[in-house]
Amino acid sequence: MKKSLFLLLLLPILVFGQYPIFTKTDSLRGSLSTVRTCYDVLYYDLEIKVIYEQKRIEGSNTIRFRAKERFNTMQVDLVKNMNISRITFRGEAVNYKRIEGAVMITLPVFLVANSTDEITIFYDGQPQEAANPPWDGGWVWKRDPKGKIWIATACEGLGASAWWPCKDHLSDEPDSMKISIIIPKGLMAVSNGDLRRSLALPGNLVRYDWHVTYPINNYNVTVNIGNYATINETYTNNSGTHKLDYYVLAQNVEKAKTHFQQVKKMMGCFEHFFGEYPFWRDGYALVEAPFWGMEHQSAIAYGNDYKNNPFGFDFIIVHESGHEWFGNSLSMADRSDMWVHEAFTTYSEALYVEYTRNPTKAVAYLRTQRPLIKNSEPIIGPFGVSYDGWKDSDMYFKGTWMLHTLRNTVENDKLWFETIKQFAETYRLKSLTSAEVIRFFNQKLGKDYTWLFDEYLRQAEFPTLEYKIIRQSNKTQVEYRWVAKENGFILPVELKYGSNKDKWEPTTTWQTKTYNTINFNPQFMRDKGLYELKEIF
């Protein structure tokens, strides 16, 4: 499994009026009960047959695991609308009980700590169809513009157990995985990792065997089926030459060859800031999909119609690739900390603009995101319930502005970029919590910034800098203070007035400075940090 550096039994935190009342189903999937913590997943061997006409799949998953303690009851997960025909252990059928989306399996013997064993679950059914992928997840059953079958999956919020049986908790990833997909001959199936073989089967079928050699989030496991053509390219860095593979609809090959040239620039940028691409053994791939995009590990879903934004890059290529570092390699241990994936990845977009253009353009890019901040709820969600009820996108835009604010507060770009890179490399192929993120940055930056993280992550609204300007005949007096939920909020503020600059260090109590004259530039201040400016008359 991917090792969580800080693992707790996470229980629901209910804030009345803000979160719903969570159900037993929420806790069964989201919490780490003893029937889940008793074992570590080592390997999944997933095989499915896809039947387009019935929107149906049938298959099996063998789960190899290591016992962490003595037990004979274990939980796996599969939504109740998917049928289980049998579960076997050492070749024999075993008893199990289904409670909503949880499957409680009773083994005929007690396993001892550190022993390794496996179970196989045989199942079938019609998985949930995605209403609005990737936001409302499930399976997408479509036909491409040429009328050929085109199928894809996206289940980040919905959960992998919506279509295949697994231990559906982010804290436990397999060390590796095999994904076998059986489809009609004439189509191609693309999944994560490396394609080891395609095998012709009776009945005019073919099986594609994909192998993942790294830990992988369950929601990243993907199925893509279509009339794909393959474009093979390479990328060279200090460690050698590596594979770049693009699976696109056959009619889009020439367009993709040109448009996807920006992948190499993106890879150079992110390896510069975050360290080497984490999954080179499995390669890097873009897979054309019938929805906007998704960060499926080593098989990124791409559906942006080969378009660049006004800043000259394809948002889906850059954002979803950023997730390979933040989300797929470095991962949250509980869904409440989804901001760890999205804030750092959204911030990577601004760094891409800075890398390819300049810092001024990067700030201009950040300005386009600031109006999208809603301040309707905290970025960190409730623990232990597999929460997916956020009403806004503040974990993206408020999250990236929090990081931009912290960078300007540190006022040492060399230290800042060293810290970001060490963060990605230290937690490479590991999962972590918000507390560990904050502790890491405090240690590497050499100062306690818990007050900053808590204000932006745990409060719905961002802070307000209130100020009063009192003009007298020969001087101007300015009074200022922070209005913030965190009493210890002490964000310094750099201001510009005319050709002069100054620095305030406000607290939550009023402070005073005197100037000969002042007419400061509010846009300069807003570009440095995330807060409201409010003049008190």
N, C-alpha and C positions, 0 to 999 in steps of 0.2 A: 504494500500500500504506500501511497504518498504519506510521509510521516508528518503529522501535525506537531508543531513545536510547543503548542499550548492547548491542551484538550480538556474541556470541562464538560460536565453534564449540564447542558444548556436548557433552561426551563423558560416557559413563556413569561414575558414581561407585559402585563396588560396596563395600558394607560387609558382610563375611561374617557370616552368621547373622542379618542384618536384612533384606536385600533378596534377591530371587531372582537367579539368573544370567540376565542379559538376552540375548535372542536377536538374530539378524540383523534380524528383523522389527521389534523394538523400536527398534533403531538406525536402520533405514531411515526409520521414521516420525518418530522423535524427534530425530535429529541434523541439523545443517545442513551437509551435504556440498556440494561444489562444484556438483553438478547441481541443487541447490536455490538456493544463494546467487547463482547466475549470472543470476537474473531476479527481478524484482519483479512481483507480480500487481497489475494496475490495475483490472480489471473482470471479473466473472463474468456470463455470460448463461446461466442455468440454466433448462431447460424439461423437465418430466416429465409423463408421462401415468400416472395412478394407476388400477390395475385391482384393485378390491377383492376380487372373487371368487377371484383367483389370488394375492392378497397380493404383487402384482408391480408394478414400475414400469419404464418405458422412456422414454428421453429423450436429451438431449444437454447438454453444457456447453461454451460458448465461453469460452476464457481469453485475455483481452487482457493483455499483459505488456510490460515494458520490460527490454531486455537490460542487465545491469550490467557485462558484459564480453563478450569474443568467445567464442562457444560454438556447438555444434550438437547437444549432448545435454542433455536436461532431465528432471527427475523430477516427475511428478504422482502422486497417490495414489488408489487405489480398491481396496477389499478384493477378494481373489481370487475370492470366490464371486459377484461381480457381473461379468457378461460385457461385454467391449468388442467392438463389431462393427467399428469402424474409427476412425481418428484422421486428421483432415485438417489440412493446413497450406497456406495460399494456394490452397485449392480442390482440392488433390491429396492422396491417401492417403499416409501416411508409415509408416515401420517403427517398431516398438516392441517392447520385451521386458518381460515381467512377472516381477518377483521378489517373491514374497509379495504384500504390499499396495502395492508400489511399481511404477510404470509408467515405464520408461526409454524416452524418445522420442528417436529420431535424426532430426534435420531434414536435408533435402537440401542445405542451404547453411549456412555459418557466419554467425551474426548478429553485428553489430558493436555495441559498447557504445553505450548510449543510444538505440538503435533500438527502435521499437515494432512488435509483431506479434501474431498470435493463432493459436491452435490450437482445433479443435473435436473433442470426444470424444463419440462416439455409444455408448450403453451400455444395458443392461437387466438385469433379474434380480429375485430375491426378496431384499430387504434383511433383515438380521437382525431378528427379532421381539423386542421388549423383554420380558424375563421379569419385571422388577420396576422399571418406570420411575418416576422418572427415574434411579434409582441404577444399574440394569442397563439400558443403553440400547438403542435400536433403534426400530422402528416399532410403533405400537400400532394394532391392527385390531379395533375393537369396534363395538357398536351401542348407541345411547343408550337410556334407559328407554322411549322411544316406539318402539324397534325400527328407528330410522334409522341409516344408516352413520355411524360416528364414528371418525375416523382422526387420529393425531397422531404427532409424532416427538420424540425426546429422545436426544441422542447426545454429551453433554458428555465423559464419560470414554471412550466407545467411539470417538469421532472422526467428523467429517463424512464422511470417506472410506468409512465403512460403507455410505453410500447414494448419494453423488454424487462425481464425480471433481474433485479440487481439489489445491492445494498445502496439505497438511494439517499446517501448522505455525503455531503461534500468533504467531510473530514477523512473519508476512506476511499482512496483511489487504488486500482490495481497497479502492480508494477508494469504490467504489459497486457496485451489483449489481442485476440483474433476475432475478426468480423467476416463472416462468410455470408454472401448474399446470392440467392438463387433467383434468376429472372429468365424471361424468354430470350432465346437467341436473337441477335440483331440489335440488342441494346447493350449498354455498358453500365455497370454498377461501380460507383466510386464511394470509398469510405476513407476513414482516417489511416494514416501510416503509409506503409509500403505495399504495393500490390505484388504478392508472391506468385500467384498463378491464376489463370482462368481455366476451368475444366468443363468440357462438354458433358452433359448428362442426358439420359434418356428423356424422351418427351419434348425434344427440341428446346431444352433448357441449358443454361450455362451457370456455373457457380464461380463467383469472384472471391478470392481469399485475400483479405487485407490484414496486415500485421502491424500493431502498434508496439513499439519497443520502449516506450516511456510510460510513466503514470499519466492517466487521463481522467478528467472530470467526466462523470456519467453523462451530463447533458451535452457534452461535446461529441459524443458518439453519434455518427451521422450516416444516413443512407441517401444516396443520390443516384437516380436511374434516368438515363436518357440517351438520346442519339448523340453521344459525345465524341468529339475528336480530341486528340491529345497534342499539346504543344510542349516540347521538352527544351528547356534552356538551362543554363548554369550560372552560378554566382560564385565569385572567387573572393575569399578574404584571407586573413593571415593563417588560418588553419587548413586551407585547401580549397578545392573546387566542389561545389555542392549543387544538388538538384533543385530546380524550379520547374514544377509541372503545372500546366493549366489545362483543365478539362472544360471545354466550351462546346456549345451547340455547333454542329458541323458547319452551319452557314455563317458562323461568326469568327472563323479561324483568322482570317486576314485582319479583321478589325482588332481582335484580341492581341495578335502579335505586336501591333503598334501600341495599343493602349497600355498593355501590361509591361511595357518597358520601364515604367515608373516603379515597378516592384524593386528593382535593383537599387534605385536611389533611396527608396523607403528602407530597404534592408540595411544599407550603409548608414543611414541616419540612426536607426534604432540600435544597431550594434554599437555605434559610437556612444550613445547615451546610456544604454541598458545592458551592454555586454552581448556576447555572441548569441545568435538565434538558438533557442533552447532545444530544438528538435531536429537537428541536421541528420541524424540517422534515418529518420522517417521522411525527411525532405520537407519542402514547403510547397503547398498547392493552393490554387484558386479553382473553385468548382462553380460553374455557372448554375444558378438556382432560380426557381420561379418566385422568388421573393427578394427583398432588398439586400439582406446579408446576415451573416452570423459567424461567430468566431470559432467554428469547429476546428479543433486542434489538427494542424497539418493538412487540413482540407477545408479551407475557409470558403463559406458560401458567398458567392458574389452575384448580385442581381441589380447593379446600378446602371445598366444599359450603356456602359462605356462612356460615362460622362465625368468631366472634371467640374469642380466648383469654381467660384470666382477667384480663388487663390491658386488655381492652376493644378490641383491634384484631385484624385478620385477619393472621396471621403470614405467609401467602403473599403477600399484597399488599405488605406492608412489606418483607419480606426480598427477594423477587425484584425489586421495584422498586429497592431499594438497589443491586442489581447493575448497574443502568443506569449508575451512577457508577463502581462498583468491580467491574470484570469486563468490561463492555461498552464503556465509554468508556476508563477507565484499565485497562489489561490487562497480564497477565503475558506475558513473552516466551518462557517455557518452562514446561511443566506442573509442574515441580518447585516452582515458586513459586505454586501454587494458593492458598496462604494469603493472598496479596495480594487475591484476589477475596473469599475467604470470611471472613477475620478482620475486614476493614473493613466488610463488609456486615452481619455479625452484630453488630458494634459499633453500626451504624446503628440496629438495633432498640432498643438501650438509649438511644440519643440520641432516638429517637422518643418513648419513654416519658418521658424528661426534658423534651422539648419540649411534649408534650401534658399531662403531669402535673406532676412535679417531680423534683429530683435524688434524693430519698429513695426514690421509687418506682422510679427507674432502677436504684438499687443493689439494691432488692428483686428487680427483674427479673434482674439479673446473678447474684444468689444462686441463682436457679432453674437457671442454666446451669452453675454451678461443679461440682456433683456429677457432671456428664456428662463431665468431663475424665478421660481414662484414663491419660495419661502412658506409653503403650506404645511410642511411636516419635517421632522428631523430626518437627516440622511441615514442614520443608523436605525434599523428596524428592530422589532422584538426578536429575542433569541428563542431557539428551540422549537420553532413551529413551521419551519420552511416558508417563511413569510415572502409573499410576492404581491403585496397590496399597495405599493407606493402609488400615489396619485399624480406625481410629477416626475420630472427628470433632473431634480436637483443633485442627485448623486453624480450626474455627469457634469453639469455646468457650474453649480455651486462648488462641487468637489474640485474641479480644475482651477477655479478662481481661488479656492482655499490654498492650493499648492502654489499658485502664482503669488498670492499674498505672503505666504511663508517664505518664498524665495526672496522677495523684496525686503522682508523683515530681517532675514539672515544677512543680506548685503555682502555676500561673498560668493560669487558665482562658481569659483573654483571648488569651494567646499560644498556648495549646493549640488553641483553635477557629480562630484565624487560620491556624495551621499545617495543620490538617486541610483547611480550605477551599482554601488555596493548593496543597496537595498534589493535590487533585482537579482543580483548574483548571490547574495547571502540566502535568500529564500527561493532560489532556483529549485523547481520541482518539490516545493514544500507548501504546506497550508499554514495559515496564521490568522490571528484575530486583530481587531482594532487596537487592543491594548498593546500587542506586540509591535504594530506599526508605529504607534506613538512612542513607545519605549526605544525603538531603534533610532528614530529621527532625533529624539532628545539626546541620546548617547552620541551619535555621530556629529550632530551639530553643536554639541557642547553646551547646550542650554535647555532648560525645561520649557517646552512649548505646549504642554498639556492644556493650558488655558485657551490656546488658539484652536487646537483640534476640538476641544469640548464645545467651544462656542459655535463652530461651524458644523460639527457633526451631530451634536446632541440637541441643538436648539433649532426651532423651525425658522426663525427670522435671523438675518445677520445683523450685526451691531450698527448703531448710529453714532456718528460723531456730531455732537451738538456744540455750537459755538455762538458767542455774542461778540459783536464788534462795537466798541464804544469809542467814538471819535471825539477827540478834544482839540483845542486850538493848536497845540504843538506836538501832539502825539496821538497814537492809536493804541488802545488797549484791547486785547483779545482774551476772552475767557473760553475755555473748552473742556469737554469731558466726554467719556464714553458712556453711552446707554447700552448696556449689554446684560445678558442673563448670567454670565459668569462674572462673579465679583472680582476675580483676579485678572480680568481682561486688560492687557497693557500694551496693545499694539501701537508701536511708534508710527508716526505719520510724517512723511516728507511733503513739504509744500513749496510752491514756487510763486513768487510775486515779482513781477517785472523781470529784471535780470538776476534777482536774488533767490536764494534757497534757504530754507530753514527746516528744522526738525522738531516736532512736538513729541512728547512722550506722555500722552494722556493716560489717566486712570479713570475710575468711575466717580471720582470727586473732581470738582471744578479746580482748574489751574489757570494761571494768568501769565501772559507775556505782553510786553510793551514794545511798540515799533514807532518809528517816525511816521511811517505811512504804510498801509498794506492794502493790496487789492489782489488777492491770491487767485491762482488758476485752478478751478475745481476739477477740470478734466485731468490735469496732471495728477491730482490726488487720487481720482477714481481709477486711473490707469495703474496705480501702485498697489491697490488693495481693495478688498470686497467689503464695503460698508456704505451706509447712507450718510450724506452730508445734510445737516439741518441747521439753518441759522435761526437763533432765538432772538426775537425782537423785544 
